[in-house]
């Protein structure tokens, strides 16, 4: 019963945060999109709720697995400087039990080999950026989740949430999701 309520709350919060809406112009129909609406000369795509929910659940499970690790380090790559400051203040106030780095590029420092690392790419695709891919694998980062609306033919063994973070509410949704996963005892 409680599990059903949690699932309903997750779906409700996805809807409330406009996480299912994408105002980016897409050139073709994708498996991620459900419908298109034209409102006052602007195009609004509705993302498929099942695909979006599936990718968010993958992120939750990945974060839950990461939370159980002893030595952990979270890399958050974000291009938007305002979002970077917001994320930094969130982590500072929440005092989560993990080491982290919030930048627009990977840390230059190398961590011990026993450190479990998770890379959270916000709006920045791996695409075919061979330098970034080489850095990621050289640093032994194998848990990767991306949030972007870019079409990528090769996913490089990563998880992806197809969405853009142009809307501030979507970033808040992801931060609350991080908080809920890292601040629960389960």
Secondary structure, 3 states (H helix, E strand, C coil): CHHHHHHHHHHHHHHHCCCCEECCCCCCCCCCEEEEEEECCEEEEEECHHHHHHHHHHHHHHHHHHHCCCCEEEEEEECCHHHHHHHHHHHHHHCCCCEEEEECCCCCCCCCCCCEEEEEEECCCCCCCHHHHHHHHHCCCCEEEEEECCCCCCCCCCEEEECCCCCHHHHHHHHHHHHHHHCCCC
